Amino acid sequence: MFKYLMDMKYRIANTLTVKSAVSRFKNNQRIGFVSTFFGVLFLMLLLFSCSSGGDEAAADAQDSTAADIVLSRQQFDGANMELATFKDTTFHQFIKANGFVDVPAKNRMVLGSYYGGKVSEIQVITGQRVNKGDLLYVIDNPEFLDMQQAYLETASQLRNLTSLYERQKTLVGENVASQKDFLQAEADYKTASAKLSALGQKLKLMQIDPEKLTAESLSAQLKIRAPMSASVSRIMVTRGQWLTPETEAM
């Protein structure tokens, strides 16, 4: 009986030992498989990284090689090339571009007319460069004749009134003429002188020189000339249009 119990104990111990060994083998097998899997994955990533780096390096090397220009000595001499050291140099280059060139407000000028009239001529185009005194446009108005006529008539009257005033002044000094006649002659002279001066200023606004105005030079046209040297940026009137003092022409 004792011997039978010992045999059973020995068999149970052997069975437990075998199961323990099998369990350790399976665990070791799992660990080994996991380690092998991660090792293979790491090697694949490493090989892919090296391959990509090599391809990029090869591409860079290829681009660098393609960008290089190689000249023979014959080509170098034939193109009159020469070697030089680096130095500061001013390069004169021109760039064509579309756009607008503007000027400060102090250099701008809008032209019109102090007097209304019909635009009969336009002598410039947009963008044209003009000099001071160049003819820009012409307007017609019969009333221009009336103003010039009034100036010439007043100038003639003033000459007569001036003569009468000087004579009365001399006579009153000699107590030959009355003071009343002298004062009347003086008033008429000053009135005509003021009127002539006002008409002369109006003619200057019409760009007409009063000193050069004669009966033969009367004109129904008003010629507008450039008051300064500049470029014509815009033209806001057309031929045949009635231009008023409030209208901007250029």
C-alpha distance (Angstrom), angle and dihedral (degrees) to the residues before:
residue distance angle dihedral
M1 . . .
F2 3.76 . .
K3 3.79 90.3 .
Y4 3.80 90.4 52.7
L5 3.79 91.8 51.9
M6 3.79 90.9 50.2
D7 3.80 90.8 51.8
M8 3.80 91.5 51.1
K9 3.81 91.2 48.8
Y10 3.77 90.9 50.6
R11 3.82 92.4 49.5
I12 3.83 92.6 48.6
A13 3.81 90.5 49.3
N14 3.80 91.2 50.2
T15 3.80 90.9 48.0
L16 3.82 91.6 51.9
T17 3.78 90.9 46.4
V18 3.82 91.6 52.1
K19 3.83 92.6 47.5
S20 3.80 91.0 48.4
A21 3.77 90.5 49.9
V22 3.81 91.8 48.4
S23 3.82 90.8 49.1
R24 3.81 91.9 49.8
F25 3.82 89.8 48.2
K26 3.80 92.2 52.0
N27 3.82 92.0 47.8
N28 3.80 91.2 48.5
Q29 3.80 89.1 47.9
R30 3.84 91.3 52.9
I31 3.80 92.2 47.7
G32 3.77 90.9 48.0
F33 3.79 92.3 49.9
V34 3.82 92.8 50.0
S35 3.80 91.6 46.8
T36 3.79 90.8 48.7
F37 3.82 92.0 48.7
F38 3.82 94.4 52.0
G39 3.77 91.1 43.4
V40 3.80 92.5 54.0
L41 3.85 90.1 45.9
F42 3.81 91.6 51.7
L43 3.81 91.6 49.6
M44 3.82 91.1 50.4
L45 3.83 92.0 51.2
L46 3.79 91.3 47.0
L47 3.82 92.3 50.4
F48 3.85 91.4 47.8
S49 3.81 91.7 50.3
C50 3.79 92.5 50.0
S51 3.79 90.8 47.0
S52 3.87 92.6 51.3
G53 3.79 92.1 46.7
G54 3.76 89.8 50.0
D55 3.80 92.7 49.8
E56 3.84 92.2 49.7
A57 3.78 91.4 47.6
A58 3.80 90.2 48.5
A59 3.82 90.8 48.8
D60 3.81 91.7 49.1
A61 3.76 90.4 48.3
Q62 3.81 90.4 48.8
D63 3.85 92.3 49.3
S64 3.77 91.0 47.5
T65 3.76 90.8 50.1
A66 3.82 92.3 47.3
A67 3.84 91.3 50.3
D68 3.78 93.6 53.6
I69 3.80 116.9 98.0
V70 3.77 116.0 -153.1
L71 3.80 119.9 -161.7
S72 3.74 126.7 -170.3
R73 3.77 121.0 -131.8
Q74 3.79 89.7 -107.4
Q75 3.82 91.8 54.0
F76 3.80 91.1 46.3
D77 3.79 93.0 52.7
G78 3.80 93.9 40.0
A79 3.83 91.3 57.5
N80 3.83 91.1 50.3
M81 3.80 90.9 -119.5
E82 3.77 123.1 163.7
L83 3.78 136.8 -175.8
A84 3.79 119.3 -111.5
T85 3.77 140.2 169.4
F86 3.81 124.7 -107.7
K87 3.80 114.8 -87.9
D88 3.82 139.6 155.1
T89 3.80 110.5 -87.1
T90 3.81 133.2 175.0
F91 3.80 112.7 -130.3
H92 3.81 118.9 -158.0
Q93 3.77 105.8 -146.7
F94 3.79 130.7 164.5
I95 3.79 124.5 -149.1
K96 3.80 120.3 -162.3
A97 3.79 114.0 -145.5
N98 3.78 139.5 159.2
G99 3.77 118.4 -121.7
F100 3.79 147.3 98.1
V101 3.78 128.6 -75.0
D102 3.78 113.1 -149.1
V103 3.80 131.6 -171.6
P104 3.82 132.5 -148.4
A105 3.79 116.9 -86.1
K106 3.81 91.4 -111.7
N107 3.81 89.5 63.1
R108 3.80 95.6 49.5
M109 3.80 125.7 92.7
V110 3.79 131.9 -175.3
L111 3.81 115.4 -151.7
G112 3.77 128.3 -152.1
S113 3.78 134.7 132.7
Y114 3.78 135.3 -88.3
Y115 3.80 88.0 -142.4
G116 3.79 130.5 47.7
G117 3.78 123.5 -116.5
K118 3.77 147.1 137.1
V119 3.81 116.7 -79.0
S120 3.81 105.6 -121.2
E121 3.81 101.7 165.1
I122 3.82 138.3 23.9
Q123 3.79 112.2 -169.5
V124 3.82 101.1 -178.3
I125 3.79 139.3 55.6
T126 3.79 132.5 -145.1
G127 3.80 112.5 -75.3
Q128 3.80 94.3 19.2
R129 3.78 118.6 140.6
V130 3.83 113.6 -129.3
N131 3.77 133.4 -173.9
K132 3.77 127.2 -137.8
G133 3.81 109.1 -77.6
D134 3.82 96.9 22.5
L135 3.80 115.4 138.9
L136 3.81 112.0 -106.0
Y137 3.80 107.0 172.5
V138 3.82 141.9 -23.8
I139 3.80 130.0 -133.2
D140 3.83 127.2 -167.3
N141 3.79 128.1 -144.0
P142 3.84 128.0 152.8
E143 3.80 89.3 -144.4
F144 3.80 88.4 71.9
L145 3.82 86.9 71.5
D146 3.81 91.3 55.4
M147 3.79 92.6 54.9
Q148 3.78 93.6 48.8
Q149 3.80 91.1 45.7
A150 3.80 90.7 51.2
Y151 3.78 90.5 52.5
L152 3.80 93.7 51.7
E153 3.82 92.5 46.4
T154 3.80 92.1 48.4
A155 3.79 90.8 48.0
S156 3.80 90.0 53.0
Q157 3.81 91.7 47.9
L158 3.76 91.1 48.4
R159 3.79 91.7 55.9
N160 3.80 90.3 54.7
L161 3.82 92.9 43.5
T162 3.78 90.4 48.8
S163 3.79 90.9 54.1
L164 3.82 91.6 46.8
Y165 3.80 91.7 47.6
E166 3.80 93.1 51.2
R167 3.83 91.1 48.1
Q168 3.81 92.9 49.3
K169 3.77 90.1 47.3
T170 3.80 90.4 54.6
L171 3.80 93.5 45.4
V172 3.77 94.7 48.5
G173 3.77 88.7 50.9
E174 3.79 88.7 55.8
N175 3.82 91.2 44.5
V176 3.79 89.7 -118.0
A177 3.81 98.7 114.4
S178 3.78 126.8 46.8
Q179 3.77 122.3 -104.6
K180 3.81 89.4 -122.5
D181 3.81 93.1 60.0
F182 3.76 90.5 47.9
L183 3.81 93.5 51.0
Q184 3.81 91.1 48.6
A185 3.80 91.9 50.4
E186 3.80 89.8 48.2
A187 3.82 92.9 50.6
D188 3.81 92.6 48.2
Y189 3.79 90.4 49.3
K190 3.80 94.8 50.3
T191 3.81 92.7 45.4
A192 3.79 92.8 52.4
S193 3.80 91.1 44.6
A194 3.83 91.7 53.2
K195 3.81 91.8 46.8
L196 3.78 92.2 50.1
S197 3.79 91.6 49.2
A198 3.83 91.7 51.2
L199 3.79 92.4 48.4
G200 3.77 89.9 48.1
Q201 3.83 91.4 54.6
K202 3.81 90.4 50.0
L203 3.78 90.3 52.1
K204 3.80 90.0 51.2
L205 3.81 88.6 54.8
M206 3.79 85.2 55.3
Q207 3.80 87.3 52.2
I208 3.81 90.7 -113.5
D209 3.79 118.6 136.2
P210 3.83 106.4 -131.9
E211 3.79 91.9 -157.7
K212 3.82 90.8 59.8
L213 3.79 96.5 42.7
T214 3.80 115.4 116.8
A215 3.79 136.0 164.7
E216 3.81 88.6 -100.2
S217 3.80 94.3 52.7
L218 3.80 97.7 55.1
S219 3.80 111.4 131.3
A220 3.79 137.4 179.3
Q221 3.80 89.8 -148.8
L222 3.76 127.1 91.9
K223 3.80 112.7 -153.3
I224 3.79 114.1 -155.4
R225 3.80 112.8 -154.2
A226 3.81 131.6 -171.0
P227 3.82 110.3 -88.1
M228 3.82 90.5 -158.2
S229 3.79 141.6 9.3
A230 3.80 108.8 -87.6
S231 3.80 146.3 118.6
V232 3.79 123.6 -86.0
S233 3.80 106.3 -119.8
R234 3.82 99.8 174.4
I235 3.80 139.8 10.6
M236 3.81 113.5 -157.8
V237 3.82 100.3 178.2
T238 3.80 136.1 65.6
R239 3.78 133.8 -155.8
G240 3.79 112.6 -78.4
Q241 3.80 94.0 25.3
W242 3.81 118.3 130.2
L243 3.77 107.2 -122.3
T244 3.80 117.2 -151.8
P245 3.81 126.6 -165.9
E246 3.81 88.2 -104.8
T247 3.83 94.3 53.2
E248 3.80 121.1 99.5
A249 3.79 110.2 -135.7
M250 3.83 103.3 179.2
